[in-house]
């Protein structure tokens, strides 16, 4: 087994990574936990609230860690990770298509 996913595995892992990042960073369903986390960061660290908020919304920041988690899972459990990534990747396509058709 190679440490580099095939193009198909890459597409599924990328779609799943994007969808999980989008869920954690921007979807309204997780507004309350995100707000709680940023309020808690402000209460405990004061000036770090903005940094926590930026980290949570940044595809380069949180997105990188989510991507590393998917890739690490794929290295350890390749078949199971690909199977788990399919619904996330399909949902990413559905959400992106719907978002662009609704305009």
PASEBA-1860 file (N, C-alpha, C; in nm, 3 decimals):
! residues 103
1> XXXXXXXX> 0.084/-0.119/0.000/0.000/0.000/0.000/0.088/0.125/0.000 ~ 0.048/0.221/-0.079/0.119/0.348/-0.087/0.064/0.445/0.017 ~ 0.148/0.540/0.058/0.102/0.645/0.148/0.031/0.757/0.074 ~ 0.021/0.742/-0.058/-0.048/0.840/-0.142/-0.177/0.778/-0.193 ~ -0.290/0.841/-0.164/-0.417/0.785/-0.211/-0.429/0.792/-0.363 ~ -0.504/0.699/-0.419/-0.535/0.706/-0.562/-0.620/0.831/-0.585 ~ -0.641/0.866/-0.711/-0.719/0.987/-0.741/-0.860/0.976/-0.685 ~ -0.919/0.857/-0.689/-1.056/0.838/-0.641/-1.060/0.850/-0.488
9> XXXXXXXX> -0.965/0.787/-0.421/-0.957/0.799/-0.275/-0.931/0.945/-0.235 ~ -0.843/1.010/-0.310/-0.815/1.151/-0.284/-0.941/1.236/-0.295 ~ -1.019/1.213/-0.399/-1.143/1.291/-0.418/-1.239/1.268/-0.302 ~ -1.254/1.144/-0.258/-1.343/1.114/-0.146/-1.291/1.175/-0.016 ~ -1.162/1.163/0.009/-1.104/1.221/0.131/-1.113/1.374/0.129 ~ -1.090/1.434/0.013/-1.099/1.580/0.001/-1.243/1.627/0.024 ~ -1.338/1.557/-0.037/-1.479/1.594/-0.018/-1.522/1.579/0.127 ~ -1.479/1.471/0.190/-1.513/1.449/0.330/-1.448/1.553/0.419
17> XXXXXXXX> -1.323/1.586/0.392/-1.253/1.688/0.470/-1.324/1.823/0.459 ~ -1.360/1.859/0.337/-1.430/1.986/0.316/-1.562/1.987/0.392 ~ -1.638/1.879/0.381/-1.771/1.877/0.442/-1.763/1.884/0.594 ~ -1.668/1.811/0.653/-1.653/1.816/0.799/-1.607/1.955/0.841 ~ -1.513/2.015/0.766/-1.472/2.151/0.799/-1.590/2.246/0.791 ~ -1.668/2.236/0.686/-1.783/2.325/0.668/-1.883/2.308/0.782 ~ -1.905/2.184/0.823/-1.996/2.157/0.935/-1.947/2.225/1.062 ~ -1.819/2.209/1.092/-1.763/2.265/1.214/-1.744/2.416/1.208
25> XXXXXXXX> -1.715/2.469/1.090/-1.681/2.611/1.078/-1.798/2.702/1.046 ~ -1.897/2.654/0.975/-1.996/2.749/0.923/-2.142/2.706/0.931 ~ -2.171/2.579/0.941/-2.311/2.537/0.940/-2.385/2.587/1.064 ~ -2.505/2.635/1.043/-2.582/2.697/1.151/-2.611/2.600/1.266 ~ -2.618/2.473/1.238/-2.650/2.377/1.343/-2.548/2.377/1.457 ~ -2.426/2.419/1.428/-2.322/2.422/1.531/-2.287/2.564/1.577 ~ -2.376/2.660/1.552/-2.352/2.797/1.597/-2.336/2.805/1.749 ~ -2.424/2.740/1.823/-2.417/2.747/1.970/-2.285/2.692/2.025
33> XXXXXXXX> -2.241/2.572/1.984/-2.111/2.525/2.035/-1.994/2.614/1.994 ~ -1.996/2.668/1.872/-1.889/2.759/1.829/-1.889/2.885/1.913 ~ -2.006/2.942/1.937/-2.016/3.063/2.019/-1.971/3.035/2.162 ~ -2.010/2.920/2.215/-1.969/2.883/2.351/-1.817/2.874/2.359 ~ -1.756/2.810/2.258/-1.611/2.793/2.258/-1.539/2.928/2.252 ~ -1.586/3.018/2.168/-1.519/3.148/2.159/-1.542/3.231/2.287 ~ -1.661/3.220/2.347/-1.684/3.289/2.474/-1.594/3.232/2.583 ~ -1.579/3.101/2.586/-1.493/3.036/2.686/-1.347/3.079/2.666
41> XXXXXXXX> -1.304/3.088/2.541/-1.167/3.132/2.513/-1.146/3.274/2.563 ~ -1.246/3.359/2.546/-1.234/3.496/2.594/-1.228/3.500/2.747 ~ -1.311/3.418/2.810/-1.314/3.417/2.957/-1.182/3.366/3.015 ~ -1.122/3.267/2.951/-1.000/3.206/3.004/-0.873/3.276/2.959 ~ -0.873/3.325/2.837/-0.748/3.380/2.783/-0.760/3.525/2.740 ~ -0.877/3.583/2.758/-0.896/3.723/2.724/-0.878/3.754/2.578 ~ -0.760/3.797/2.540/-0.733/3.843/2.404/-0.737/3.733/2.299 ~ -0.742/3.607/2.339/-0.734/3.497/2.241/-0.867/3.462/2.176
49> XXXXXXXX> -0.974/3.531/2.212/-1.103/3.500/2.152/-1.099/3.514/2.000 ~ -1.039/3.621/1.952/-1.032/3.642/1.807/-0.953/3.530/1.739 ~ -0.843/3.490/1.800/-0.762/3.382/1.742/-0.840/3.251/1.735 ~ -0.916/3.221/1.839/-0.997/3.098/1.841/-1.104/3.107/1.733 ~ -1.169/3.221/1.722/-1.273/3.241/1.621/-1.215/3.227/1.481 ~ -1.099/3.288/1.458/-1.034/3.278/1.326/-0.998/3.132/1.298 ~ -0.940/3.064/1.396/-0.903/2.923/1.377/-1.023/2.838/1.339 ~ -1.136/2.858/1.406/-1.255/2.778/1.379/-1.312/2.802/1.241
57> XXXXXXXX> -1.295/2.921/1.187/-1.354/2.954/1.057/-1.256/2.944/0.941 ~ -1.131/2.920/0.970/-1.026/2.923/0.867/-1.005/2.785/0.804 ~ -1.025/2.780/0.672/-1.002/2.653/0.602/-0.855/2.613/0.604 ~ -0.766/2.712/0.613/-0.623/2.683/0.619/-0.582/2.634/0.757 ~ -0.657/2.668/0.859/-0.622/2.633/0.998/-0.693/2.504/1.040 ~ -0.820/2.517/1.076/-0.897/2.400/1.117/-0.905/2.298/1.004 ~ -0.918/2.348/0.881/-0.925/2.258/0.766/-0.802/2.171/0.751 ~ -0.687/2.224/0.784/-0.563/2.145/0.776/-0.565/2.031/0.877
65> XXXXXXXX> -0.610/2.059/0.998/-0.614/1.955/1.101/-0.718/1.848/1.068 ~ -0.830/1.890/1.014/-0.932/1.792/0.973/-0.878/1.705/0.861 ~ -0.811/1.766/0.766/-0.752/1.690/0.655/-0.647/1.591/0.705 ~ -0.563/1.635/0.797/-0.463/1.544/0.854/-0.530/1.428/0.928 ~ -0.641/1.454/0.993/-0.713/1.347/1.063/-0.769/1.245/0.963 ~ -0.828/1.292/0.854/-0.879/1.199/0.752/-0.765/1.119/0.689 ~ -0.655/1.186/0.656/-0.542/1.117/0.593/-0.480/1.017/0.691 ~ -0.464/1.057/0.817/-0.410/0.965/0.918/-0.500/0.843/0.936
73> XXXXXXXX> -0.631/0.867/0.939/-0.724/0.754/0.949/-0.711/0.663/0.828 ~ -0.694/0.724/0.709/-0.679/0.645/0.587/-0.550/0.562/0.591 ~ -0.443/0.617/0.646/-0.319/0.541/0.657/-0.334/0.420/0.749 ~ -0.413/0.436/0.855/-0.430/0.328/0.953/-0.537/0.229/0.909 ~ -0.652/0.280/0.864/-0.766/0.195/0.824/-0.813/0.238/0.685 ~ -0.742/0.203/0.580/-0.774/0.256/0.447/-0.917/0.227/0.401 ~ -0.957/0.102/0.407/-1.090/0.068/0.354/-1.201/0.132/0.437 ~ -1.193/0.122/0.568/-1.297/0.177/0.655/-1.307/0.329/0.641
81> XXXXXXXX> -1.193/0.395/0.626/-1.193/0.541/0.613/-1.257/0.582/0.481 ~ -1.228/0.512/0.374/-1.290/0.545/0.246/-1.440/0.522/0.254 ~ -1.481/0.412/0.315/-1.625/0.385/0.330/-1.690/0.498/0.412 ~ -1.625/0.540/0.521/-1.679/0.647/0.605/-1.680/0.781/0.533 ~ -1.588/0.802/0.440/-1.579/0.932/0.372/-1.686/0.949/0.264 ~ -1.740/0.840/0.213/-1.836/0.850/0.102/-1.958/0.937/0.136 ~ -2.029/0.914/0.246/-2.145/1.001/0.271/-2.108/1.148/0.290 ~ -1.993/1.174/0.353/-1.949/1.312/0.370/-1.919/1.377/0.236
89> XXXXXXXX> -1.849/1.305/0.149/-1.813/1.359/0.018/-1.936/1.380/-0.069 ~ -2.028/1.284/-0.068/-2.151/1.299/-0.146/-2.231/1.418/-0.094 ~ -2.239/1.433/0.038/-2.312/1.546/0.095/-2.247/1.678/0.057 ~ -2.114/1.682/0.048/-2.045/1.805/0.006/-2.088/1.843/-0.135 ~ -2.096/1.745/-0.224/-2.138/1.773/-0.362/-2.283/1.821/-0.364 ~ -2.370/1.754/-0.289/-2.511/1.794/-0.284/-2.524/1.937/-0.232 ~ -2.455/1.969/-0.124/-2.463/2.102/-0.065/-2.410/2.209/-0.160 ~ -2.298/2.182/-0.225/-2.242/2.280/-0.318/-2.332/2.302/-0.441
97> XXXXXXX> -2.387/2.193/-0.492/-2.479/2.206/-0.606/-2.604/2.283/-0.565 ~ -2.662/2.247/-0.451/-2.782/2.315/-0.404/-2.756/2.463/-0.380 ~ -2.642/2.494/-0.320/-2.607/2.633/-0.292/-2.596/2.714/-0.421 ~ -2.541/2.654/-0.524/-2.523/2.724/-0.651/-2.650/2.729/-0.735 ~ -2.740/2.635/-0.715/-2.866/2.637/-0.788/-2.969/2.731/-0.724 ~ -2.953/2.755/-0.593/-3.049/2.840/-0.523/-3.033/2.988/-0.556 ~ -2.920/3.026/-0.615/-2.896/3.168/-0.645/-2.979/3.217/-0.756
END
